[in-house]
Amino acid sequence: MHLRFKTGFCALAAASILLLAISFLTGQTAPQLVASAPKCELSSSEVSVPLKQQLSGSFAKQLESIRANHRLYLRLSRLQALRPPGVLYTVYLEPAGTTTRVDASRVGYINFFSVSTGAKGTPFSFEVTELIHSLLIARPDLSGLQVRIASNGPPESTPSIGSIDLIAN
């Protein structure tokens, strides 16, 4: 029994080292969480959700240094609804405190058509590297980001998004 445990542990350790070596040699790193927001409920009006950065210091400097070496993605996950709301939602990524929508800040659309009662819908991921680059050029002192979500009509239910994350990969 003791020998089997030792053999299994050695095999696991060797596999772990091999995976780390492959990741290092191919330049792959684990995704890094840059900023996030907790659960939010969507309504027929627009919802603005501030993203909280994970590290202290200048948000603009952090984004600029990450953007130089990685791609940035906005991921909306753990989508839930009692029933599909029957509308599309437009997603914008913009500087914190923005009060008017700008089409240049639109990252894409989400829907809840695959969501059923109690099920978590498919996550949506949007590549936002170039958008963040544009925001940093326009606002070198960028202190934060927010996600604005707007429905294209009155929803038939009130869906929610479990988490919104800005990820470097």
N, C-alpha and C positions, 0 to 999 in steps of 0.2 A: 504494500500500500504506500509506504513512504517513498519507495523507488519510483512508483508510477506518478506520484505528486511531483517529485523532483524532475522527472523526465518531461512532464506536461508543462511545468514552470519554465524549464529551459527552452522548450519549443516555443512557448508564448513569448519569452524574452527575445529570442532570435527573430521571430516574426515581427515584433515591434521595432527592433533595430533595423530590419530590412525595410519596413515601411517608412521609417524616418529617413533612411539613406536615400530611398527613391524620391521622397518629397524634397529633400535637400538638393539632390542632383538635377531634378527637373525644375527646380525653382518654385515649386508649389508650397504655399504656406496655408495655414488654417485661416478661414475667414475671420476678420477682426470686426467686432461690434464698435462702431464709431458713436452712434447716438440711437436713442430709442424712445418710444412712447408706449404707455400702457393701453389697455383696452379702451376703445371709444365706441359709442353708439352713434349710428348715422340717422339723420332725420331728413325731412323734405327740404330743409334749409342747409346751407353750407356749414361744415364743421371744420374748425381750424384746430390742429393738434400740434403743440410745440414738441420738438425733439430735444431730449435731454442728452447732452454729450457725456460720454463715459469717462473721459479724462479731464483733469483740470487744466487751466491755461487758456490761451487764445484759440478759439474755435477756428478762426480763419487760418492760423498757422498750422494747426493740426490737419485741417482739410487739405491745405496746400501740400504738406509733406506726404500725406497719404496718397493724394491724387498723383503725385509724381511717380509712384512705384506700383500702384494698384488701380483697379477699376472700382468704382463706387456703385452700389446698388441700393435701391429703396425696396424693401421687402415688406409686404402686408400679408400677415398670416393669421391662422386660426379664425377664419371668417365664419360667422354663425348667423342664422336667421331661423325663426319658427317656420317660415315658408319663404320662397324666393320673393323679393320685393318687386320684381318685374320691371326694374329700371337699371340703367347703367349709371355708374358713378365716375366722374372725372377726378383724377388725382393730380394735384399740383405740389411742387416742392419749391418753397420760396423763403426769403429772409424772414426771420421772426418779426412779428408785428405788422406784416403786410396786411393791408385792409382791402385792397382791390386785386382782382385776378388779372394776371397777365398771361396771354397764350404761350409766351416763351417759357413759362414755368410749368406748363402741362407736361407730365411724364407719361400719362397713359390713362387707361380705363380699367375699371374692375366691375365684375358682376357677381351675383350670388346665385346664378342659375343652377349650379351643381350642389348647392347647399340644401340639406334636408334637416328636419328636426333633430337636434342633438349632434349632428355631424359637423366636423370641421371642414370647411371648403378648401379647395386647392389654393395654396399661397400664390400671390402675384409678386413678381420681381421685375423692377425696371432699372435699366442701366442709366445712371445719372451723372457720370463722370464729367461729360462736357457741359451739362447744365451747371454743375457746381463750379467748374472752371469759369464759366460766364458770370456767375454770381460773384465769384471772388475778384474778377476784373472790375465789375461794376461797384462792388463794395469791399474794398480791401480790409475794412475793419469789421467784416461780418461777425456778429456776436452770437448768432443762433439761426436755426432753421425751423420752419413749421411745415406741416403737411396740411393742405386744404383739400377737402373732399366735398364735391357737389353732385347732387343727383340731377339727372336730366328730366325729371318729372316727379310727381307725387308717388312715393313708394307704397306698396300694398302691405308692407310689414316694416318693422324697425330692425335692421340687421346690425351686427357689430363686428369690429375687427379686434381680434385678441391682442395683437402686437404689431407695431410699426417699427422697423429697424433700418438704419442706414449702416451698410456693411461694406467693408473694404475687402477685396479678394484679388 
